[in-house]
Amino acid sequence: LPGTGYVPPDVYTYNRGTRKIPARLVRNGPLTDYMDQAIEFTINHKRLAIIKGVHSSRKSGGGSIDFLSRALACIGVPVLPKTKIGIDLGQSILFSFDGITSKGVDASKITKVVTSLNLKTIPSKQLENGDVHIAYEYLYAKKLLMARADSGWFTGDVAGKIGKWVNLGSAKVDVQVQNQTAISFEVSGRQPAPAFAYKAGQLLPENGALTFRVEVVKAGPAGESLPYIPNRDQPLNVVNVMGQRRKAIA
């Protein structure tokens, strides 16, 4: 969900998607919009550790470019064009996200207000189906660093071509290449870092009242309601508790 200005808590609803658009949670707006008497939530600010891992692809350059495109989306860069670009990033890439911060609201504070929410503008069927969620924490990243895992060199005009694409969008990102072996992308100056991930819980009617199920979300075309945990080796993927891997919705 790359973009700036996201502050929790927010209301999301599940969209099953189509053949071309994956199933996802769609942001409706701030939780306070659904409260007859809005309250001011205390926002917790935290700094998080670097997220790092290795991405491997069976493709030569194309798979790595696809991964780079998804990773850059996490810091607000538009999707790179899917064309033959004359750049080889190698089949295995070391990557890390740095400058990670979070803004969150304690789930206990959400639990206290769910019984008094006014959700008349949301179709009752969505509520009954468990499609309504509340995002209570966002993660923001300022920097992405990538290097070839085989210590080889990037081929082609990496700095020129990728730097040009990065600057096509509204994102203000500095691009630096170090000896053709590593490349970094950093949100410029005081530009706000975009939100790239969130934690959410599901609202579910039980015994005539709403309950807030922390870290239980609908995901995938079948709309399973399962708790999800990050896959440490590939932060852009998630693994559910049943051991099935799915792409993260971002």
Short mmCIF file of the C-alpha atoms (twelve columns), coordinates in Angstrom:
data_MODEL
# 
_entry.id   MODEL 
# 
loop_
_atom_site.group_PDB 
_atom_site.id 
_atom_site.type_symbol 
_atom_site.label_atom_id 
_atom_site.label_alt_id 
_atom_site.label_comp_id 
_atom_site.label_asym_id 
_atom_site.label_seq_id 
_atom_site.Cartn_x 
_atom_site.Cartn_y 
_atom_site.Cartn_z 
_atom_site.pdbx_PDB_model_num 
ATOM 1   C CA . LEU A 1   0.000   0.000   0.000   1 
ATOM 2   C CA . PRO A 2   2.789   2.519   -0.721  1 
ATOM 3   C CA . GLY A 3   1.760   6.036   0.221   1 
ATOM 4   C CA . THR A 4   2.319   8.721   2.826   1 
ATOM 5   C CA . GLY A 5   -0.035  10.088  5.435   1 
ATOM 6   C CA . TYR A 6   -1.252  6.753   6.800   1 
ATOM 7   C CA . VAL A 7   -1.809  6.909   10.566  1 
ATOM 8   C CA . PRO A 8   -3.692  4.228   12.540  1 
ATOM 9   C CA . PRO A 9   -6.316  3.210   13.360  1 
ATOM 10  C CA . ASP A 10  -8.047  2.757   9.977   1 
ATOM 11  C CA . VAL A 11  -10.985 0.677   8.768   1 
ATOM 12  C CA . TYR A 12  -10.427 -1.780  5.893   1 
ATOM 13  C CA . THR A 13  -12.816 -4.135  4.110   1 
ATOM 14  C CA . TYR A 14  -11.966 -7.358  2.310   1 
ATOM 15  C CA . ASN A 15  -12.213 -7.408  -1.495  1 
ATOM 16  C CA . ARG A 16  -12.150 -10.863 -3.089  1 
ATOM 17  C CA . GLY A 17  -10.532 -9.464  -6.234  1 
ATOM 18  C CA . THR A 18  -10.652 -10.702 -9.821  1 
ATOM 19  C CA . ARG A 19  -8.418  -12.643 -12.180 1 
ATOM 20  C CA . LYS A 20  -6.381  -9.514  -12.794 1 
ATOM 21  C CA . ILE A 21  -6.593  -7.890  -9.350  1 
ATOM 22  C CA . PRO A 22  -5.547  -9.980  -6.311  1 
ATOM 23  C CA . ALA A 23  -7.714  -10.289 -3.214  1 
ATOM 24  C CA . ARG A 24  -6.830  -7.531  -0.763  1 
ATOM 25  C CA . LEU A 25  -7.951  -5.317  2.086   1 
ATOM 26  C CA . VAL A 26  -9.209  -1.930  0.880   1 
ATOM 27  C CA . ARG A 27  -8.871  1.153   3.078   1 
ATOM 28  C CA . ASN A 28  -12.193 2.856   3.877   1 
ATOM 29  C CA . GLY A 29  -10.966 5.624   6.165   1 
ATOM 30  C CA . PRO A 30  -10.072 6.519   9.765   1 
ATOM 31  C CA . LEU A 31  -11.758 4.556   12.550  1 
ATOM 32  C CA . THR A 32  -12.884 7.861   14.063  1 
ATOM 33  C CA . ASP A 33  -15.211 8.332   11.058  1 
ATOM 34  C CA . TYR A 34  -17.245 5.419   12.436  1 
ATOM 35  C CA . MET A 35  -17.545 6.810   15.956  1 
ATOM 36  C CA . ASP A 36  -20.468 8.977   17.071  1 
ATOM 37  C CA . GLN A 37  -18.153 10.563  19.600  1 
ATOM 38  C CA . ALA A 38  -14.608 10.561  18.240  1 
ATOM 39  C CA . ILE A 39  -11.755 10.088  20.703  1 
ATOM 40  C CA . GLU A 40  -8.071  10.839  20.260  1 
ATOM 41  C CA . PHE A 41  -5.991  7.666   20.225  1 
ATOM 42  C CA . THR A 42  -2.503  7.666   21.714  1 
ATOM 43  C CA . ILE A 43  -0.039  6.825   18.925  1 
ATOM 44  C CA . ASN A 44  2.996   4.761   19.905  1 
ATOM 45  C CA . HIS A 45  6.146   5.623   17.906  1 
ATOM 46  C CA . LYS A 46  8.884   2.983   17.596  1 
ATOM 47  C CA . ARG A 47  12.105  2.326   15.707  1 
ATOM 48  C CA . LEU A 48  12.450  -1.224  14.405  1 
ATOM 49  C CA . ALA A 49  15.417  -3.381  13.494  1 
ATOM 50  C CA . ILE A 50  16.656  -3.745  9.920   1 
ATOM 51  C CA . ILE A 51  14.689  -6.253  7.838   1 
ATOM 52  C CA . LYS A 52  17.072  -8.255  5.670   1 
ATOM 53  C CA . GLY A 53  17.169  -11.416 3.628   1 
ATOM 54  C CA . VAL A 54  18.074  -13.075 0.349   1 
ATOM 55  C CA . HIS A 55  15.986  -13.236 -2.816  1 
ATOM 56  C CA . SER A 56  16.766  -15.962 -5.358  1 
ATOM 57  C CA . SER A 57  15.275  -16.321 -8.814  1 
ATOM 58  C CA . ARG A 58  15.530  -19.033 -11.453 1 
ATOM 59  C CA . LYS A 59  15.361  -16.328 -14.090 1 
ATOM 60  C CA . SER A 60  18.525  -14.512 -15.102 1 
ATOM 61  C CA . GLY A 61  17.813  -10.788 -14.876 1 
ATOM 62  C CA . GLY A 62  14.023  -10.597 -15.184 1 
ATOM 63  C CA . GLY A 63  13.199  -12.222 -11.852 1 
ATOM 64  C CA . SER A 64  15.521  -9.902  -9.966  1 
ATOM 65  C CA . ILE A 65  14.095  -6.846  -11.712 1 
ATOM 66  C CA . ASP A 66  10.565  -7.971  -10.736 1 
ATOM 67  C CA . PHE A 67  11.675  -8.338  -7.120  1 
ATOM 68  C CA . LEU A 68  13.432  -4.971  -7.182  1 
ATOM 69  C CA . SER A 69  10.232  -3.401  -8.487  1 
ATOM 70  C CA . ARG A 70  8.175   -4.867  -5.624  1 
ATOM 71  C CA . ALA A 71  10.782  -3.891  -3.058  1 
ATOM 72  C CA . LEU A 72  11.002  -0.304  -4.349  1 
ATOM 73  C CA . ALA A 73  7.218   -0.045  -4.053  1 
ATOM 74  C CA . CYS A 74  7.756   -0.328  -0.294  1 
ATOM 75  C CA . ILE A 75  9.459   3.071   -0.278  1 
ATOM 76  C CA . GLY A 76  6.983   4.703   -2.650  1 
ATOM 77  C CA . VAL A 77  8.629   4.179   -6.059  1 
ATOM 78  C CA . PRO A 78  6.225   3.382   -8.920  1 
ATOM 79  C CA . VAL A 79  6.400   -0.052  -10.570 1 
ATOM 80  C CA . LEU A 80  9.330   -0.421  -12.963 1 
ATOM 81  C CA . PRO A 81  8.425   -1.115  -16.610 1 
ATOM 82  C CA . LYS A 82  8.396   -4.798  -17.563 1 
ATOM 83  C CA . THR A 83  10.709  -4.509  -20.557 1 
ATOM 84  C CA . LYS A 84  14.136  -5.757  -21.518 1 
ATOM 85  C CA . ILE A 85  16.239  -3.088  -19.909 1 
ATOM 86  C CA . GLY A 86  19.764  -4.366  -20.411 1 
ATOM 87  C CA . ILE A 87  20.510  -4.650  -16.698 1 
ATOM 88  C CA . ASP A 88  21.501  -7.890  -14.963 1 
ATOM 89  C CA . LEU A 89  21.086  -7.874  -11.187 1 
ATOM 90  C CA . GLY A 90  22.029  -11.534 -10.874 1 
ATOM 91  C CA . GLN A 91  19.939  -14.490 -9.757  1 
ATOM 92  C CA . SER A 92  20.487  -14.029 -6.021  1 
ATOM 93  C CA . ILE A 93  20.224  -10.673 -4.249  1 
ATOM 94  C CA . LEU A 94  20.986  -9.628  -0.689  1 
ATOM 95  C CA . PHE A 95  18.569  -6.929  0.442   1 
ATOM 96  C CA . SER A 96  17.715  -4.944  3.541   1 
ATOM 97  C CA . PHE A 97  15.185  -2.319  4.576   1 
ATOM 98  C CA . ASP A 98  16.573  0.274   6.976   1 
ATOM 99  C CA . GLY A 99  15.304  3.328   8.825   1 
ATOM 100 C CA . ILE A 100 12.144  1.424   9.755   1 
ATOM 101 C CA . THR A 101 9.696   3.093   12.113  1 
ATOM 102 C CA . SER A 102 6.181   2.284   13.199  1 
ATOM 103 C CA . LYS A 103 3.106   4.131   14.402  1 
ATOM 104 C CA . GLY A 104 0.619   2.050   16.306  1 
ATOM 105 C CA . VAL A 105 -2.315  2.033   18.690  1 
ATOM 106 C CA . ASP A 106 -2.544  -0.583  21.438  1 
ATOM 107 C CA . ALA A 107 -5.006  -3.280  20.420  1 
ATOM 108 C CA . SER A 108 -6.576  -3.024  23.885  1 
ATOM 109 C CA . LYS A 109 -7.687  0.530   23.052  1 
ATOM 110 C CA . ILE A 110 -9.409  -0.739  19.904  1 
ATOM 111 C CA . THR A 111 -11.151 -3.504  21.851  1 
ATOM 112 C CA . LYS A 112 -12.674 -0.924  24.204  1 
ATOM 113 C CA . VAL A 113 -14.404 1.052   21.440  1 
ATOM 114 C CA . VAL A 114 -15.610 -1.610  18.974  1 
ATOM 115 C CA . THR A 115 -18.924 -2.141  20.781  1 
ATOM 116 C CA . SER A 116 -19.850 1.518   20.233  1 
ATOM 117 C CA . LEU A 117 -18.893 1.793   16.548  1 
ATOM 118 C CA . ASN A 118 -21.478 3.050   14.062  1 
ATOM 119 C CA . LEU A 119 -20.999 0.830   11.002  1 
ATOM 120 C CA . LYS A 120 -24.322 1.513   9.269   1 
ATOM 121 C CA . THR A 121 -22.554 2.747   6.132   1 
ATOM 122 C CA . ILE A 122 -20.881 -0.653  5.681   1 
ATOM 123 C CA . PRO A 123 -23.138 -3.372  4.179   1 
ATOM 124 C CA . SER A 124 -24.270 -5.729  6.952   1 
ATOM 125 C CA . LYS A 125 -23.310 -8.716  4.801   1 
ATOM 126 C CA . GLN A 126 -19.655 -7.645  4.913   1 
ATOM 127 C CA . LEU A 127 -19.760 -7.428  8.675   1 
ATOM 128 C CA . GLU A 128 -21.416 -10.835 9.011   1 
ATOM 129 C CA . ASN A 129 -18.831 -12.374 6.672   1 
ATOM 130 C CA . GLY A 130 -15.938 -11.016 8.713   1 
ATOM 131 C CA . ASP A 131 -14.843 -8.688  5.901   1 
ATOM 132 C CA . VAL A 132 -14.355 -5.636  8.152   1 
ATOM 133 C CA . HIS A 133 -10.904 -5.045  9.677   1 
ATOM 134 C CA . ILE A 134 -9.117  -2.387  11.685  1 
ATOM 135 C CA . ALA A 135 -5.454  -1.600  10.961  1 
ATOM 136 C CA . TYR A 136 -3.816  -0.571  14.222  1 
ATOM 137 C CA . GLU A 137 -0.126  -0.335  13.259  1 
ATOM 138 C CA . TYR A 138 1.782   0.851   10.174  1 
ATOM 139 C CA . LEU A 139 5.434   0.289   9.243   1 
ATOM 140 C CA . TYR A 140 7.453   2.878   7.304   1 
ATOM 141 C CA . ALA A 141 10.859  2.388   5.605   1 
ATOM 142 C CA . LYS A 142 13.326  5.097   4.575   1 
ATOM 143 C CA . LYS A 143 15.985  3.039   2.811   1 
ATOM 144 C CA . LEU A 144 16.431  -0.066  0.639   1 
ATOM 145 C CA . LEU A 145 19.890  -1.576  0.037   1 
ATOM 146 C CA . MET A 146 20.529  -4.334  -2.521  1 
ATOM 147 C CA . ALA A 147 23.699  -6.237  -3.477  1 
ATOM 148 C CA . ARG A 148 24.539  -9.321  -5.487  1 
ATOM 149 C CA . ALA A 149 24.834  -12.376 -3.219  1 
ATOM 150 C CA . ASP A 150 27.638  -13.771 -5.397  1 
ATOM 151 C CA . SER A 151 29.731  -10.602 -4.949  1 
ATOM 152 C CA . GLY A 152 29.476  -10.065 -8.709  1 
ATOM 153 C CA . TRP A 153 28.956  -6.766  -10.492 1 
ATOM 154 C CA . PHE A 154 25.708  -5.296  -11.739 1 
ATOM 155 C CA . THR A 155 25.910  -5.014  -15.521 1 
ATOM 156 C CA . GLY A 156 24.505  -2.188  -17.606 1 
ATOM 157 C CA . ASP A 157 23.918  1.416   -16.634 1 
ATOM 158 C CA . VAL A 158 22.296  0.587   -13.282 1 
ATOM 159 C CA . ALA A 159 22.568  4.046   -11.745 1 
ATOM 160 C CA . GLY A 160 21.398  5.836   -14.889 1 
ATOM 161 C CA . LYS A 161 18.495  3.621   -15.917 1 
ATOM 162 C CA . ILE A 162 17.076  2.761   -12.504 1 
ATOM 163 C CA . GLY A 163 17.692  6.289   -11.259 1 
ATOM 164 C CA . LYS A 164 15.730  7.650   -14.206 1 
ATOM 165 C CA . TRP A 165 12.741  5.381   -13.458 1 
ATOM 166 C CA . VAL A 166 12.835  6.237   -9.771  1 
ATOM 167 C CA . ASN A 167 12.530  9.929   -10.569 1 
ATOM 168 C CA . LEU A 168 9.592   9.420   -12.943 1 
ATOM 169 C CA . GLY A 169 7.127   9.283   -10.054 1 
ATOM 170 C CA . SER A 170 6.297   11.614  -7.204  1 
ATOM 171 C CA . ALA A 171 8.635   9.806   -4.800  1 
ATOM 172 C CA . LYS A 172 11.785  11.750  -3.890  1 
ATOM 173 C CA . VAL A 173 14.404  9.010   -3.633  1 
ATOM 174 C CA . ASP A 174 18.210  9.250   -3.779  1 
ATOM 175 C CA . VAL A 175 19.918  6.452   -5.746  1 
ATOM 176 C CA . GLN A 176 23.556  5.523   -5.193  1 
ATOM 177 C CA . VAL A 177 25.651  2.716   -6.707  1 
ATOM 178 C CA . GLN A 178 28.782  1.543   -4.893  1 
ATOM 179 C CA . ASN A 179 31.394  0.010   -7.204  1 
ATOM 180 C CA . GLN A 180 28.714  -1.703  -9.306  1 
ATOM 181 C CA . THR A 181 28.209  -4.242  -6.475  1 
ATOM 182 C CA . ALA A 182 25.615  -2.542  -4.275  1 
ATOM 183 C CA . ILE A 183 22.824  -0.049  -4.864  1 
ATOM 184 C CA . SER A 184 20.886  1.970   -2.307  1 
ATOM 185 C CA . PHE A 185 17.588  3.832   -2.499  1 
ATOM 186 C CA . GLU A 186 16.767  6.331   0.237   1 
ATOM 187 C CA . VAL A 187 13.791  8.631   0.722   1 
ATOM 188 C CA . SER A 188 15.222  12.122  0.357   1 
ATOM 189 C CA . GLY A 189 15.761  14.548  3.216   1 
ATOM 190 C CA . ARG A 190 12.721  15.207  5.350   1 
ATOM 191 C CA . GLN A 191 10.323  13.567  2.937   1 
ATOM 192 C CA . PRO A 192 7.931   11.346  4.949   1 
ATOM 193 C CA . ALA A 193 8.569   7.638   4.537   1 
ATOM 194 C CA . PRO A 194 5.631   5.799   2.949   1 
ATOM 195 C CA . ALA A 195 3.744   3.085   4.804   1 
ATOM 196 C CA . PHE A 196 4.615   -0.329  3.365   1 
ATOM 197 C CA . ALA A 197 2.966   -2.763  5.799   1 
ATOM 198 C CA . TYR A 198 0.400   -2.881  8.563   1 
ATOM 199 C CA . LYS A 199 -1.029  -5.038  11.333  1 
ATOM 200 C CA . ALA A 200 -4.790  -5.503  11.378  1 
ATOM 201 C CA . GLY A 201 -7.520  -7.353  13.245  1 
ATOM 202 C CA . GLN A 202 -10.913 -8.630  12.183  1 
ATOM 203 C CA . LEU A 203 -14.261 -7.359  13.451  1 
ATOM 204 C CA . LEU A 204 -16.749 -10.165 13.948  1 
ATOM 205 C CA . PRO A 205 -20.294 -10.119 15.378  1 
ATOM 206 C CA . GLU A 206 -20.666 -12.618 18.238  1 
ATOM 207 C CA . ASN A 207 -23.681 -12.950 20.548  1 
ATOM 208 C CA . GLY A 208 -25.109 -9.629  19.389  1 
ATOM 209 C CA . ALA A 209 -21.876 -7.660  19.913  1 
ATOM 210 C CA . LEU A 210 -18.694 -6.964  17.960  1 
ATOM 211 C CA . THR A 211 -15.406 -8.592  18.894  1 
ATOM 212 C CA . PHE A 212 -11.943 -7.527  17.721  1 
ATOM 213 C CA . ARG A 213 -9.742  -10.463 16.709  1 
ATOM 214 C CA . VAL A 214 -6.166  -9.211  16.802  1 
ATOM 215 C CA . GLU A 215 -3.917  -10.284 13.877  1 
ATOM 216 C CA . VAL A 216 -6.681  -12.335 12.260  1 
ATOM 217 C CA . VAL A 217 -7.336  -11.200 8.694   1 
ATOM 218 C CA . LYS A 218 -8.981  -12.384 5.517   1 
ATOM 219 C CA . ALA A 219 -6.519  -13.036 2.721   1 
ATOM 220 C CA . GLY A 220 -6.470  -14.846 -0.592  1 
ATOM 221 C CA . PRO A 221 -9.311  -15.483 -3.045  1 
ATOM 222 C CA . ALA A 222 -11.025 -17.929 -0.685  1 
ATOM 223 C CA . GLY A 223 -11.047 -15.341 2.102   1 
ATOM 224 C CA . GLU A 224 -9.629  -17.549 4.855   1 
ATOM 225 C CA . SER A 225 -9.616  -16.010 8.316   1 
ATOM 226 C CA . LEU A 226 -6.218  -16.974 9.724   1 
ATOM 227 C CA . PRO A 227 -3.518  -15.369 11.853  1 
ATOM 228 C CA . TYR A 228 -0.496  -14.509 9.699   1 
ATOM 229 C CA . ILE A 229 3.139   -14.174 10.730  1 
ATOM 230 C CA . PRO A 230 6.068   -12.689 8.750   1 
ATOM 231 C CA . ASN A 231 8.435   -14.984 6.890   1 
ATOM 232 C CA . ARG A 232 11.812  -13.677 8.086   1 
ATOM 233 C CA . ASP A 233 13.698  -14.816 4.994   1 
ATOM 234 C CA . GLN A 234 11.396  -13.046 2.540   1 
ATOM 235 C CA . PRO A 235 9.637   -10.074 4.179   1 
ATOM 236 C CA . LEU A 236 7.538   -9.473  1.068   1 
ATOM 237 C CA . ASN A 237 5.832   -12.836 1.650   1 
ATOM 238 C CA . VAL A 238 3.868   -14.155 4.597   1 
ATOM 239 C CA . VAL A 239 3.349   -17.641 5.951   1 
ATOM 240 C CA . ASN A 240 0.162   -18.600 7.751   1 
ATOM 241 C CA . VAL A 241 0.102   -20.913 10.748  1 
ATOM 242 C CA . MET A 242 -0.836  -23.861 8.535   1 
ATOM 243 C CA . GLY A 243 2.480   -23.470 6.714   1 
ATOM 244 C CA . GLN A 244 1.041   -22.293 3.402   1 
ATOM 245 C CA . ARG A 245 2.872   -19.441 1.725   1 
ATOM 246 C CA . ARG A 246 1.023   -16.524 0.161   1 
ATOM 247 C CA . LYS A 247 2.142   -13.208 -1.272  1 
ATOM 248 C CA . ALA A 248 1.711   -10.308 1.090   1 
ATOM 249 C CA . ILE A 249 -0.882  -7.738  0.076   1 
ATOM 250 C CA . ALA A 250 0.813   -4.384  0.016   1 
# 
